[in-house]
Amino acid sequence: MIVFGSDTEVSVANLNSIGPFDAIVDADAGGNSGHIYTTLSAALSAGHRSIYVKRGVYEEAVTISNDATTIFCEGRMFYSSGMTQGVVMKSTVTIAGKGITIYNMAVDTASSGSGFAITGDRITLLNCTACACEAHGISITSSALAHIVVVGGEYNGNAEDGINVTSSSSGGIVCVTAARVGGNSGDGIGINSSSVTCLINNCACHENDGYGINVTAGTGLAVGCYLVGNTTGASVGLHTSSTGNITS
């Protein structure tokens, strides 16, 4: 079985012993065969909902619309390592379904949009990374009731915000915990939704060109965050407008 967080290799030979996963994506597989696919899009199109993605660079724009889907990516990706140690997607990953969990996925240099574009509900990103994207690292624009959880990972060096919330979801909740959000051209975390409550816990929001955390609309709670070196509001890094309310 796969131990989450380990570097355990998974091969075609032990496909039946890896517990919950029913498909493997391997960019070097040489073609689709059985439950082995060369692209994540092909595995999703075949209806698989529990997918293991092997290390590699994937030149595809992916839309995940299958509900109740788990995607586990081999290895861990760190911006400081040069984005070479795990699964790297080179275009936007759109998450449009419900009940989707993604482990360890990285988006690097999404040339025409955000790294992760979230429009669905009950979405969890665990130890994911989005860096050097042309828009936000994560863009959350869900219109229906949405609960989004981001745990760990790095959202650095993006052309706009590291994480941006503009969802119109009434009663939605966005929780960001232990993420590193730095070096973005906009804010580290930008909250622009009056309909969503945001919980930001133990995040490092540093050296962004805007604020570390910027609340222009919405309510929330920020606890134990590291807010240093941001160009706007550098001494504190936390900003709220007259329509925003955040407790730290």
N, C-alpha and C positions, 0 to 999 in steps of 0.2 A: 504494500500500500504506500501511498505518498504521505510523507510527513510535511504538513504545511510549514513553509518557511525554510525547508531544507533545499539542498541542491540535488536531490535524488533524481536520477535519470529515468525516463520512461521510454520504453521501446515498443515496437510492434509485438514482440514476443511476449511481453508481460501485460498486454492491454487488458486482459481479463482479470488481472489481479490488482488493479489500481482502485478498487472500491467504487466510488460513485461516478467516475468519469466514463462516458460512453463514446468518446471520440478523442483523437489526437490530431493536432494541427502541427505540421512540420514543413517549414519552407523548403527543406532539402529532400523531401520524400520522393520527388521525381514524378509526382502525379497522384491523383486521388485513387484510393483502392480500399474497399471495405469501409472501415471506420477511420481511415487515415486520410487527411486532407492537407493540401498545400497552402490553403488560405482559410482564415477564420470565417470569411463570408460564405465559403462553400459548406463548411460544417454547420453554420447557422441555417443556411438554405435547406439543408437536408433534415432539419428539425431537431438537431441535437441540442440538449439543454444542460449538459454537464461536460465541459470541454477542457482538455489540457493542451496548452500551447507551448511548444518547445522553443528554446532560445532561437533568436534569429531576427532579421529585419523583414518586416512585412509591408510591402508597397501597395497598400490597399486602403480605401476609405470604407469603414465598416459601419453598418447600422444594425444595432441589436434591438430587435422588436419582439423576439420570442419571450413571453412571460416566464417567470420562474427559471431563469438561466443562471448557471454558475460557470465562470471562466477563470481557470487557474493558470497563471503564466509561470514558466520555469525560471528560476533564478530571481535575483533582485536587481533593480536598476537604480543607480544613483547618478545625479547630474554631475557630481564631481569626478565620477569615474570615466566620463566621456561617453556615457550611454552605450556601453559595449557588453554588458554582463547579463543581459536578460532578453526579454521580448520587447522589441521596439516597433511601434506602428508609425508610419511616416505620413499619415493623413488623419483627419478628424475621425474620432470614434463617437458616433451618435448613439445615445442610449435612450430608446423610446418605449421600451416595454415596462412591465411591472415585476417587482421581485427579482431584480438582477444584482448579482454580486460578482465583482471582478477583483482578483488578487494580482498584484505585482506587475500590472501592465504599464508600459511607458509610451507616451506619444512625444515624438521629437520632430520639431520643424514642420508642424502642420501648416502648409503654405497658404491656405486660403480660409482659415477659420480657427476656432478654438481647438484645444487638444481633446477634451471630453465635452461634448455638447449633450447635456442632460435635459430631456423633455418628458421623461417617464416618472414613475412613482415607486417608492420603496427600493431605492438604488443605493448600493453600498460599494464604495471604492476603498480597498485595503492595500496600503503600501504601493499606491500607484504614483506615476510621475508624468508631468506634462511640462515640457521646457521648450523655449525658443519657438513658440507658436505665434502665428500672425495676429491672433486675437487673444482671448483669455486662455489660461491654463485649463480651468473648468468654467463652463458657462451653464448656469442652471436657469432654465426658462419654462419649467413645467407649468401648465395652465390648470390642470386638475389637482385635487388634493395630493400633495407630494410630501414624502418623508425621505430625505437624502442624508446619508452618513458618509463622511470622508474621514478615514483613520490613517494617520501616518502619510508617508510619501513626500514628494517635493514638487513644487509648482513655481518654477524659477525662470527668469529671463524671458518672459512672454511680452508681446508687444502691447498688451493692455493689462488687465488685472490678473493676478495669480488665480484667484477664485472670485467669480462674479455671480451674484444672485439677483435676478430681475424677474423671478417667478411671480405669476399672478394667482398662484394657488392659494385659495382662502383656507386658512388654518394649517398650512404646511409648516414643516419643521426641517431646518437644515442644521446638522451637527458636524462641526469640523474639530477634530482632536489630533494633537501631536503632529501637525503638518508643518513642513518648512516652506515658507512662502517669501521668496526674496528676489531682488534684482529685476522686478517687473517694471515696465514702463508706466503702468498705471498704479493702482493701489495693490497692496498685498491681498486683502480681502475686501471686496466692495459689496455692500448690502443695499440694494435699491428696490426693495419690495415691501410695501406696507401691509401685505397679506401674510407674510411669513415670519416666524420666530426663528432666530439664529442663535445657536449655542456654540461658542468658540472657546476651546479649552486647551491650554498648554501648547499653543502654536508659536512658532518663531516667524514673525512678520518683520523683515529687516531689509534695509537698503533698497526699498522700492522708490520709484520716482514720485509717487503720490503718498498717501497715508499708509501706515501699516494696516489699520482697520478703518474703513470709512463707511459710516452709516448715513445714507441720505434719506432712507425711508425704512420703516420696520422697527421691530423690537428685538431685544436679545440680551445675552449674557456673555461677557468675556472674562475668563478666569485664568490667571497664571500665564499670560502670554508675554513673549519676549518681543518688545517693540522698540527697535533701536536702528538709527541710521537711515531712516526714511527721509526723503528730500522735503516732503511737505509735513509739517508737524513733527520734525525729527526728534524734538526733545521728548515727545510723548508717543506720537505715532497713532493716536486714537482720535477720531473726529466724528462728531455727530452734528447733523443739521437740526433745524427747528422741528422737522417732521420725524426725526429719528430719536430713538431712545435705547441706550445700551448701558448696562451696569457692568462695571469692571472691578 
